[in-house]
Amino acid sequence: MHEIGRCLVAQEPNRCFIVFNSGEESLGRKAQQTGVRSAQEGISAVSVMGKLAVKQHLVVALVSAVGCMSLIALILALVQHNSVKPLSSFQYGMVFDAGSTHTSLFVYTWPGDKENNTGVVSQVLVCDVEGPGISSYASDPPAAGASLIACLRDAQAAIPAAQQRATPVYLGATAGMRLLRMQNVTQADWVMEEVAKTIRKYPFDFRGARILLGTEEGSYGWITNNYLLEGFIKYSFNGQWVKPHGGRTTGALDMGGSSTQITFTPRDPVKDPSSEVRFRLYGSDYNVYTHSYLCYGQQQAMRLLQVQLHKRANTSQPVTHPCYHQGYTLQLTLGDLYNSPCVEKAGTFDPTDLVTFSGSSDHTQCLELVKAIFNFSHCAFPDCAFDGVYQPPIHGNFIAFSAYFYTFRFLGLAPQAPLPHVISTIQSVCRKDWATLKADHPNEKEKYLRDYCASANYMMTLLLEAFKFNETTWNSILFQKQVADTDIGWTLGYMLNLSNLIPSDLPPSITGVKGAQWAAEVAFIVFAFFLSLVVMVILCAWKPDN
């Protein structure tokens, strides 16, 4: 038997037998198994590499998609991005004007967001208190507080209940209380305590009752003027608050019952620091000249004329009053005539004695009488008005309000008239007798009608002789009561200035986009978030076989 390769061939014809020994058979089986395992490992490696490649491509695709979605959402968020303000709730404020002749309550409102830290204020209610000014209640102070109740109830009805506790209330007393304080400090304090006690009974944020200085009364009236005339700020056509070009302001001429004020921005610096007031409103600083003349309000000026005549006459017989109309008589007790710190007592007298004034309709003598109550001679400064009071030359336009307006409206001269026409109209009215004047104005109250001649001459002397208006500058004065349906006076200016102390309860401006753009942003952001979740699942859950 011969060995051929690894088999033994029998010598029998046509037959071949492959015969392995036991060792050789074991090695062959191991070799076979090794080959099979190597082949399987090769196939497995190829499979794993394929899965990793697929996973890598899928993750890259999903991450790219997430990036694209995020980029689109970002672009949508930035394109057509608008800055908007939320709808503002309104805040409220109340100011009592306790004047010498009457008291009024003004209710103001402004939006919760403020322009440069000053509230944009408008008037929503005016309530005139029944009866005289609070200074008239010196002998019965509780009655001064009781007189305010009706107007406080009106304010409750006008202001939403939810905002009443947050609504500040101020009471400012003017020249009438300044005079009462000069006469009797105890009575003045008692009156102020009683009005404060009444206001505290109502659900408002009472901030105090105080007697204003004359400079405050004048300067707050100036603020009112310029706010209403948009001298500080105005609303533009594009919906923005802007400052007017030029920065010019309007002066204020205020005529009350017991005092008169003049306030304006002079061309040159103020030389008397006591007459200068500084404000910061709507982001700008203002320096103004102001002076208040106590005892030179309309009512006190009329009293000064009467006392002047009584002292001249020095008799119990009827005293001729050139500013009263012929046919009119007025009887007063000496106690009433001299019951003011503005007049000098005429020695000793019986306060119950009577004095009678009889009108003569003499315009020339009336004008001379009016000029006699002023002192134009003494002045320690280069420029003075009267009684030695410094006043720089007038500058700019003016608004004359309060008693100025009512007098010139009666004369038919409001809001403006040429100076010659004003003078001739006053002369014509003063020369009328009482019967003719009453027939011409049947609805006018007698206590006002009798004083129009004297008041007109007094105001013209004050404006022309004291304040130094002339034919050139006369047309710079407008006689007005209201601007933009809001009363001119110190109360609005007071509220504007104090609104710096009232914080805005709303956040600053927010940003927003249109509805369709917002919906697209949300869709892309949600889709990007979904793809991000898919990527996370793939990375965490899909693992190739070992």
Secondary structure by P-SEA (a helix, b strand, c coil): cccccccccccccccccccccaaaaaaaaaaaaaaaaaaaaaaaaaaaaaaaaaaaaaaaaaaaaaaaaaaaaaaaaccbbbbbbcbbbbbbbbbbbccccbbbbbbbbbccccccccccccccccccccccccccccccaaaaaaaaaaaaaaaaaaccccccccbbbbbbbcaaaaaaaaccaaaaaaaaaaaaaaaaaccccccbbbbbcaaaaaaaaaaaaaaaacccccccccbbbbbbccbbbbbbbbbcccbbbbbbbccccccccccbbbbbcccbbbbbbbbbbccccaaaaaaaaaaaaaaaaccccbbbbccccccbbbbbccccccccccccccccccccbbbbbbbcccaaaaaaaaaaacccccccccccccccccccccccbbbbcaaaaaaaaaacccccccaaaaaaaaaaaaaccaaaaaaacccccaaaaacaaaaaaaaaaaaccccccccccccccccccccccccccaaaaaaaaaccccccccccccccccaaaaaaaaaaaaaaaaaaaaaaaaaccccccc
